Amino acid sequence: TSNWHSKDDHLAMEQITNTILVSMIQNMGITKLIAPIKGGLSPKITALVCDYMQANFHRQIYLNELAQLAQLSEYHFCRMFKQSLAQTPQAYLLSIRIEQVKLRLHNKLESITDIALQCGFSNQSHMGRYFKKVVGVSPRQYRGVISN
């Protein structure tokens, strides 16, 4: 449970309340009263966040880390990120990881399990599911195609 008077919980509760209010207004069909989001992240912040994600794709990246880099709340950061890059931070990170997997599959000496762990996936199965969804073939099939 959260306490409105606690400084630690106040921001989180305010964000939750704002999210609920926006949802309620949109569901009531009063969306025209809400001004559209303009701009998104600045080019400098976008580059900073994207560079950070590129440098740290191999490990778990938390939303609050990215929001702190941008000096925004997590909620506002997600909205601005999607406005700027037309995808969520999670989808962007996944695309970085998949590209890294594709590059590493060229090295026949690395096992697919090792590649999965080096690219930030929890295991080979996790990587395989996302890889096939994005690329259309399994990592093993992809490796076979690039070797021919």
N, CA, C and O of each residue as an XYZ file, in Angstrom:
592
protein
N       0.842     -1.186      0.000
C       0.000      0.000      0.000
C       0.880      1.238      0.000
O       1.988      1.226      0.535
N       0.382      2.295     -0.598
C       1.136      3.536     -0.690
C       0.512      4.594      0.204
O      -0.676      4.549      0.522
N       1.337      5.536      0.596
C       0.910      6.607      1.473
C       1.058      7.928      0.731
O       2.158      8.278      0.303
N      -0.041      8.667      0.574
C      -0.005      9.952     -0.136
C       0.949     10.940      0.513
O       1.453     11.840     -0.159
N       1.204     10.791      1.796
C       2.031     11.758      2.503
C       3.516     11.423      2.422
O       4.348     12.258      2.776
N       3.862     10.253      1.975
C       5.257      9.851      1.841
C       5.837     10.443      0.564
O       5.236     10.316     -0.503
N       7.005     11.094      0.660
C       7.643     11.677     -0.516
C       8.046     10.599     -1.517
O       8.034     10.842     -2.724
N       8.401      9.415     -1.034
C       8.829      8.326     -1.907
C       7.691      7.853     -2.801
O       7.904      7.564     -3.978
N       6.489      7.772     -2.253
C       5.357      7.227     -2.990
C       4.578      8.281     -3.769
O       3.809      7.941     -4.668
N       4.767      9.542     -3.437
C       3.932     10.594     -4.021
C       4.036     10.648     -5.544
O       3.013     10.726     -6.225
N       5.246     10.607     -6.087
C       5.424     10.705     -7.535
C       4.801      9.501     -8.226
O       4.117      9.656     -9.238
N       5.025      8.323     -7.702
C       4.452      7.115     -8.306
C       2.938      7.180     -8.289
O       2.290      6.859     -9.286
N       2.370      7.592     -7.172
C       0.912      7.671     -7.079
C       0.361      8.757     -7.998
O      -0.711      8.591     -8.580
N       1.080      9.857     -8.130
C       0.657     10.927     -9.029
C       0.656     10.430    -10.476
O      -0.260     10.731    -11.241
N       1.682      9.672    -10.841
C       1.755      9.121    -12.198
C       0.612      8.143    -12.452
O       0.002      8.156    -13.522
N       0.327      7.304    -11.474
C      -0.773      6.345    -11.615
C      -2.090      7.081    -11.764
O      -2.902      6.739    -12.624
N      -2.308      8.094    -10.930
C      -3.538      8.881    -10.991
C      -3.676      9.558    -12.351
O      -4.753      9.534    -12.947
N      -2.595     10.163    -12.847
C      -2.632     10.824    -14.156
C      -2.952      9.830    -15.266
O      -3.730     10.129    -16.172
N      -2.352      8.656    -15.192
C      -2.602      7.627    -16.200
C      -4.064      7.212    -16.191
O      -4.678      7.063    -17.248
N      -4.618      7.025    -15.012
C      -6.029      6.642    -14.881
C      -6.929      7.742    -15.429
O      -7.880      7.459    -16.158
N      -6.640      8.986    -15.087
C      -7.459     10.108    -15.567
C      -7.419     10.221    -17.085
O      -8.457     10.410    -17.720
N      -6.233     10.109    -17.669
C      -6.118     10.187    -19.133
C      -6.909      9.056    -19.771
O      -7.612      9.267    -20.758
N      -6.796      7.855    -19.211
C      -7.543      6.699    -19.727
C      -9.044      6.941    -19.658
O      -9.765      6.670    -20.618
N      -9.511      7.447    -18.535
C     -10.941      7.699    -18.364
C     -11.431      8.730    -19.375
O     -12.486      8.548    -19.983
N     -10.684      9.797    -19.558
C     -11.081     10.858    -20.492
C     -11.115     10.305    -21.913
O     -12.046     10.587    -22.668
N     -10.096      9.514    -22.284
C     -10.077      8.943    -23.630
C     -11.244      7.982    -23.832
O     -11.853      7.963    -24.901
N     -11.554      7.195    -22.825
C     -12.663      6.250    -22.930
C     -14.010      6.956    -23.016
O     -14.971      6.399    -23.547
N     -14.082      8.156    -22.508
C     -15.325      8.922    -22.559
C     -15.467      9.649    -23.899
O     -16.491     10.282    -24.156
N     -14.451      9.560    -24.744
C     -14.523     10.202    -26.053
C     -14.230     11.684    -26.011
O     -14.633     12.419    -26.912
N     -13.542     12.134    -24.988
C     -13.233     13.558    -24.866
C     -11.767     13.797    -25.258
O     -11.130     14.722    -24.754
N     -11.249     12.977    -26.139
C      -9.837     13.068    -26.489
C      -9.469     14.382    -27.172
O      -8.306     14.784    -27.153
N     -10.451     15.052    -27.775
C     -10.151     16.306    -28.470
C      -9.715     17.407    -27.497
O      -9.073     18.376    -27.903
N     -10.059     17.259    -26.232
C      -9.663     18.258    -25.250
C      -8.189     18.140    -24.862
O      -7.599     19.084    -24.337
N      -7.603     16.973    -25.125
C      -6.205     16.753    -24.759
C      -5.339     17.152    -25.950
O      -5.507     16.632    -27.053
N      -4.422     18.069    -25.720
C      -3.549     18.513    -26.797
C      -2.654     17.358    -27.233
O      -2.172     16.601    -26.390
N      -2.427     17.212    -28.526
C      -1.546     16.140    -28.989
C      -0.108     16.385    -28.517
O       0.311     17.524    -28.312
N       0.621     15.303    -28.354
C       2.018     15.407    -27.942
C       2.789     16.009    -29.103
O       2.653     15.556    -30.240
N       3.581     17.005    -28.833
C       4.362     17.638    -29.886
C       5.834     17.339    -29.656
O       6.341     17.473    -28.542
N       6.500     16.942    -30.700
C       7.953     16.862    -30.662
C       8.572     15.564    -30.202
O       9.311     14.943    -30.966
N       8.308     15.135    -29.003
C       9.015     13.980    -28.466
C      10.298     14.404    -27.788
O      10.414     15.531    -27.308
N      11.267     13.496    -27.747
C      12.556     13.792    -27.114
C      13.378     14.701    -28.018
O      13.242     14.657    -29.241
N      14.220     15.515    -27.423
C      15.111     16.349    -28.227
C      16.116     15.442    -28.935
O      16.380     14.337    -28.461
N      16.678     15.881    -30.053
C      17.678     15.051    -30.750
C      18.858     14.663    -29.847
O      19.382     13.553    -29.940
N      19.264     15.588    -28.981
C      20.386     15.314    -28.078
C      20.039     14.194    -27.089
O      20.838     13.282    -26.876
N      18.854     14.267    -26.492
C      18.415     13.245    -25.523
C      18.172     11.918    -26.242
O      18.515     10.858    -25.720
N      17.584     11.972    -27.433
C      17.354     10.745    -28.211
C      18.681     10.044    -28.468
O      18.796      8.835    -28.268
N      19.683     10.798    -28.911
C      21.004     10.212    -29.183
C      21.622      9.644    -27.910
O      22.206      8.561    -27.928
N      21.493     10.379    -26.803
C      22.046      9.931    -25.524
C      21.424      8.605    -25.093
O      22.133      7.674    -24.711
N      20.099      8.525    -25.158
C      19.381      7.320    -24.735
C      19.695      6.154    -25.674
O      19.949      5.041    -25.213
N      19.679      6.397    -26.973
C      19.950      5.330    -27.944
C      21.386      4.819    -27.813
O      21.626      3.613    -27.880
N      22.333      5.730    -27.628
C      23.739      5.327    -27.423
C      23.874      4.487    -26.159
O      24.608      3.499    -26.141
N      23.172      4.876    -25.108
C      23.208      4.139    -23.844
C      22.660      2.725    -24.048
O      23.221      1.754    -23.540
N      21.568      2.621    -24.790
C      20.975      1.307    -25.042
C      21.898      0.449    -25.906
O      22.015     -0.756    -25.682
N      22.549      1.061    -26.887
C      23.511      0.329    -27.725
C      24.679     -0.191    -26.886
O      25.137     -1.315    -27.086
N      25.152      0.619    -25.958
C      26.313      0.241    -25.135
C      25.962     -0.787    -24.061
O      26.849     -1.482    -23.566
N      24.698     -0.893    -23.697
C      24.302     -1.759    -22.581
C      23.294     -2.843    -22.958
O      22.669     -3.433    -22.077
N      23.127     -3.113    -24.257
C      22.123     -4.084    -24.711
C      22.321     -5.471    -24.106
O      21.370     -6.244    -23.989
N      23.553     -5.783    -23.724
C      23.903     -7.123    -23.243
C      23.383     -7.421    -21.835
O      23.441     -8.562    -21.376
N      22.880     -6.399    -21.158
C      22.378     -6.605    -19.795
C      20.953     -6.077    -19.681
O      20.435     -5.434    -20.595
N      20.336     -6.361    -18.547
C      18.987     -5.846    -18.279
C      19.073     -4.323    -18.160
O      19.884     -3.803    -17.393
N      18.250     -3.621    -18.908
C      18.181     -2.158    -18.813
C      16.806     -1.831    -18.238
O      15.782     -2.289    -18.745
N      16.800     -1.040    -17.183
C      15.542     -0.684    -16.524
C      15.014      0.635    -17.065
O      15.776      1.535    -17.419
N      13.709      0.725    -17.119
C      13.060      1.925    -17.625
C      13.476      3.162    -16.827
O      13.655      4.240    -17.393
N      13.630      3.000    -15.505
C      13.988      4.176    -14.703
C      15.391      4.695    -15.050
O      15.652      5.889    -14.903
N      16.292      3.824    -15.507
C      17.623      4.282    -15.941
C      17.497      5.212    -17.142
O      18.121      6.271    -17.195
N      16.676      4.793    -18.103
C      16.500      5.577    -19.323
C      15.776      6.888    -19.029
O      16.129      7.939    -19.564
N      14.761      6.813    -18.172
C      14.007      8.016    -17.807
C      14.915      9.010    -17.081
O      14.811     10.219    -17.292
N      15.802      8.501    -16.228
C      16.738      9.390    -15.520
C      17.702     10.057    -16.493
O      18.023     11.236    -16.340
N      18.163      9.316    -17.486
C      19.035      9.916    -18.507
C      18.337     11.086    -19.187
O      18.944     12.127    -19.438
N      17.063     10.900    -19.480
C      16.283     11.932    -20.162
C      15.742     12.985    -19.198
O      15.183     13.995    -19.626
N      15.909     12.747    -17.900
C      15.405     13.627    -16.834
C      13.887     13.820    -16.937
O      13.363     14.930    -16.842
N      13.204     12.672    -17.138
C      11.748     12.671    -17.232
C      11.199     11.575    -16.333
O      11.940     10.686    -15.913
N       9.918     11.631    -16.037
C       9.276     10.512    -15.339
C       9.237      9.335    -16.310
O       9.332      9.522    -17.523
N       9.098      8.136    -15.779
C       9.045      6.945    -16.632
C       7.877      7.045    -17.610
O       8.020      6.724    -18.790
N       6.738      7.486    -17.122
C       5.544      7.602    -17.951
C       5.775      8.577    -19.110
O       5.502      8.257    -20.267
N       6.277      9.756    -18.787
C       6.497     10.786    -19.807
C       7.610     10.353    -20.762
O       7.525     10.589    -21.967
N       8.653      9.721    -20.223
C       9.750      9.247    -21.070
C       9.225      8.260    -22.117
O       9.556      8.370    -23.298
N       8.407      7.298    -21.682
C       7.865      6.295    -22.620
C       7.065      6.958    -23.732
O       7.201      6.601    -24.902
N       6.243      7.911    -23.367
C       5.424      8.613    -24.366
C       6.301      9.383    -25.354
O       6.072      9.339    -26.562
N       7.303     10.086    -24.834
C       8.178     10.891    -25.695
C       9.072     10.000    -26.566
O       9.333     10.317    -27.727
N       9.535      8.887    -25.998
C      10.371      7.954    -26.755
C       9.580      7.408    -27.943
O      10.074      7.371    -29.070
N       8.352      6.987    -27.674
C       7.516      6.428    -28.736
C       7.196      7.494    -29.781
O       7.137      7.195    -30.974
N       6.993      8.714    -29.347
C       6.730      9.823    -30.269
C       7.952     10.052    -31.171
O       7.806     10.322    -32.363
N       9.137      9.944    -30.604
C      10.367     10.211    -31.349
C      10.776      9.066    -32.267
O      11.219      9.300    -33.391
N      10.628      7.816    -31.789
C      11.171      6.673    -32.521
C      10.104      5.700    -33.048
O      10.434      4.668    -33.631
N       8.846      6.032    -32.842
C       7.721      5.225    -33.338
C       7.738      3.786    -32.818
O       7.198      2.882    -33.455
N       8.360      3.584    -31.663
C       8.336      2.283    -31.000
C       8.655      2.480    -29.526
O       9.203      3.507    -29.126
N       8.308      1.487    -28.731
C       8.573      1.578    -27.293
C      10.059      1.352    -27.026
O      10.761      0.797    -27.871
N      10.547      1.779    -25.852
C      11.946      1.494    -25.510
C      12.238     -0.011    -25.535
O      13.322     -0.425    -25.946
N      11.278     -0.826    -25.100
C      11.475     -2.277    -25.085
C      11.633     -2.816    -26.503
O      12.498     -3.655    -26.755
N      10.809     -2.343    -27.425
C      10.895     -2.798    -28.821
C      12.213     -2.355    -29.446
O      12.822     -3.100    -30.214
N      12.652     -1.146    -29.119
C      13.924     -0.639    -29.643
C      15.081     -1.491    -29.135
O      15.967     -1.864    -29.904
N      15.074     -1.794    -27.849
C      16.127     -2.633    -27.259
C      16.121     -4.021    -27.898
O      17.183     -4.571    -28.188
N      14.960     -4.579    -28.116
C      14.856     -5.889    -28.746
C      15.452     -5.854    -30.155
O      16.142     -6.790    -30.557
N      15.192     -4.789    -30.902
C      15.741     -4.690    -32.264
C      17.268     -4.605    -32.233
O      17.937     -5.175    -33.095
N      17.819     -3.902    -31.250
C      19.282     -3.843    -31.094
C      19.817     -5.247    -30.829
O      20.788     -5.679    -31.451
N      19.182     -5.947    -29.913
C      19.628     -7.295    -29.542
C      19.555     -8.254    -30.722
O      20.471     -9.049    -30.931
N      18.480     -8.188    -31.491
C      18.329     -9.076    -32.650
C      19.420     -8.790    -33.683
O      19.979     -9.720    -34.264
N      19.726     -7.517    -33.914
C      20.801     -7.160    -34.856
C      22.145     -7.700    -34.371
O      22.951     -8.174    -35.172
N      22.384     -7.628    -33.070
C      23.619     -8.167    -32.507
C      23.687     -9.685    -32.678
O      24.746    -10.233    -32.985
N      22.567    -10.354    -32.480
C      22.512    -11.811    -32.671
C      22.862    -12.132    -34.120
O      23.670    -13.023    -34.382
N      22.254    -11.404    -35.068
C      22.527    -11.651    -36.487
C      24.021    -11.512    -36.787
O      24.594    -12.340    -37.495
N      24.644    -10.474    -36.252
C      26.083    -10.272    -36.468
C      26.901    -11.427    -35.901
O      27.835    -11.906    -36.545
N      26.553    -11.870    -34.704
C      27.321    -12.916    -34.027
C      27.095    -14.300    -34.620
O      27.936    -15.185    -34.464
N      25.974    -14.496    -35.295
C      25.715    -15.794    -35.919
C      26.685    -16.067    -37.071
O      26.834    -17.214    -37.494
N      27.343    -15.027    -37.580
C      28.352    -15.201    -38.630
C      29.563    -15.972    -38.100
O      30.245    -16.660    -38.859
N      29.828    -15.854    -36.794
C      30.947    -16.571    -36.174
C      30.485    -17.987    -35.836
O      29.727    -18.193    -34.889
N      30.941    -18.940    -36.606
C      30.501    -20.341    -36.451
C      31.001    -20.968    -35.153
O      30.466    -21.986    -34.713
N      32.029    -20.365    -34.532
C      32.609    -20.950    -33.324
C      31.779    -20.663    -32.078
O      31.874    -21.394    -31.092
N      30.977    -19.619    -32.109
C      30.146    -19.272    -30.945
C      28.872    -20.108    -30.942
O      28.205    -20.240    -31.968
N      28.541    -20.669    -29.791
C      27.293    -21.434    -29.691
C      26.116    -20.466    -29.640
O      26.257    -19.314    -29.230
N      24.969    -20.949    -30.059
C      23.768    -20.110    -30.053
C      23.400    -19.740    -28.620
O      22.899    -18.643    -28.372
N      23.645    -20.644    -27.678
C      23.378    -20.347    -26.263
C      24.256    -19.197    -25.781
O      23.776    -18.284    -25.109
N      25.554    -19.244    -26.128
C      26.471    -18.161    -25.726
C      26.051    -16.828    -26.349
O      26.083    -15.787    -25.693
N      25.664    -16.876    -27.604
C      25.224    -15.653    -28.288
C      24.002    -15.069    -27.576
O      23.920    -13.859    -27.365
N      23.061    -15.932    -27.211
C      21.848    -15.467    -26.514
C      22.212    -14.735    -25.232
O      21.698    -13.648    -24.967
N      23.098    -15.327    -24.436
C      23.478    -14.720    -23.155
C      24.270    -13.431    -23.356
O      24.097    -12.473    -22.602
N      25.137    -13.399    -24.367
C      25.938    -12.197    -24.643
C      25.086    -11.036    -25.151
O      25.473     -9.874    -25.032
N      23.940    -11.355    -25.709
C      23.078    -10.316    -26.290
C      21.921     -9.913    -25.377
O      20.998     -9.226    -25.814
N      21.965    -10.339    -24.111
C      20.990     -9.862    -23.143
C      19.738    -10.701    -22.997
O      18.815    -10.307    -22.285
N      19.683    -11.849    -23.654
C      18.524    -12.733    -23.496
C      18.775    -13.658    -22.316
O      19.919    -14.002    -22.021
N      17.703    -14.061    -21.641
C      17.869    -14.898    -20.451
C      18.303    -16.316    -20.798
O      18.948    -16.983    -19.988
N      17.954    -16.786    -22.001
C      18.387    -18.115    -22.440
C      18.175    -18.241    -23.955
O      17.640    -17.337    -24.597
N      18.600    -19.365    -24.504
C      18.513    -19.597    -25.947
C      17.071    -19.633    -26.434
O      16.764    -19.121    -27.510
N      16.192    -20.233    -25.653
C      14.782    -20.344    -26.034
C      14.129    -18.962    -26.136
O      13.395    -18.676    -27.082
N      14.409    -18.119    -25.151
C      13.899    -16.741    -25.129
C      14.345    -16.001    -26.386
O      13.540    -15.345    -27.047
N      15.637    -16.111    -26.710
C      16.171    -15.450    -27.899
C      15.516    -16.021    -29.157
O      15.112    -15.275    -30.049
N      15.416    -17.343    -29.220
C      14.872    -17.991    -30.405
C      13.458    -17.553    -30.730
O      13.112    -17.343    -31.893
N      12.635    -17.417    -29.683
C      11.248    -16.969    -29.874
C      11.200    -15.585    -30.513
O      10.504    -15.379    -31.507
N      11.943    -14.636    -29.941
C      11.926    -13.269    -30.457
C      12.606    -13.171    -31.818
O      12.154    -12.435    -32.695
N      13.691    -13.914    -31.985
C      14.414    -13.885    -33.253
C      13.490    -14.348    -34.382
O      13.408    -13.704    -35.428
N      12.800    -15.462    -34.163
C      11.911    -15.999    -35.203
C      10.754    -15.043    -35.482
O      10.338    -14.883    -36.630
N      10.234    -14.406    -34.426
C       9.135    -13.454    -34.602
C       9.581    -12.261    -35.454
O       8.823    -11.789    -36.301
N      10.797    -11.776    -35.232
C      11.292    -10.587    -35.932
C      11.873    -10.928    -37.309
O      11.576    -10.251    -38.294
N      12.703    -11.977    -37.378
C      13.440    -12.298    -38.603
C      12.668    -13.263    -39.503
O      12.819    -13.231    -40.724
N      11.840    -14.121    -38.897
C      11.054    -15.049    -39.693
C      11.598    -16.469    -39.734
O      10.917    -17.390    -40.183
N      12.825    -16.641    -39.263
C      13.435    -17.976    -39.179
C      14.145    -18.093    -37.837
O      14.403    -17.089    -37.174
N      14.459    -19.320    -37.440
C      15.171    -19.522    -36.169
C      16.632    -19.089    -36.329
O      17.127    -18.994    -37.452
N      17.321    -18.826    -35.221
C      18.746    -18.479    -35.311
C      19.562    -19.559    -36.037
O      20.462    -19.240    -36.814
N      19.247    -20.823    -35.784
C      19.980    -21.930    -36.434
C      19.740    -21.898    -37.949
O      20.676    -22.074    -38.729
N      18.497    -21.676    -38.359
C      18.185    -21.586    -39.798
C      18.880    -20.383    -40.416
O      19.401    -20.463    -41.528
N      18.888    -19.271    -39.695
C      19.544    -18.058    -40.185
C      21.034    -18.311    -40.375
O      21.608    -17.915    -41.389
N      21.656    -18.961    -39.415
C      23.079    -19.285    -39.505
C      23.346    -20.168    -40.718
O      24.355    -19.989    -41.400
N      22.453    -21.122    -40.998
C      22.608    -21.996    -42.150
C      22.523    -21.241    -43.463
O      23.263    -21.538    -44.401
N      21.620    -20.260    -43.537
C      21.442    -19.478    -44.751
C      22.662    -18.598    -45.024
O      23.103    -18.485    -46.167
N      23.211    -17.970    -43.970
C      24.345    -17.065    -44.195
C      25.638    -17.832    -44.474
O      26.588    -17.258    -45.005
N      25.688    -19.126    -44.122
C      26.915    -19.892    -44.374
C      26.951    -20.454    -45.785
O      27.998    -20.915    -46.239
N      25.824    -20.423    -46.485
C      25.789    -20.956    -47.872
C      26.028    -19.878    -48.891
O      26.031    -20.153    -50.091
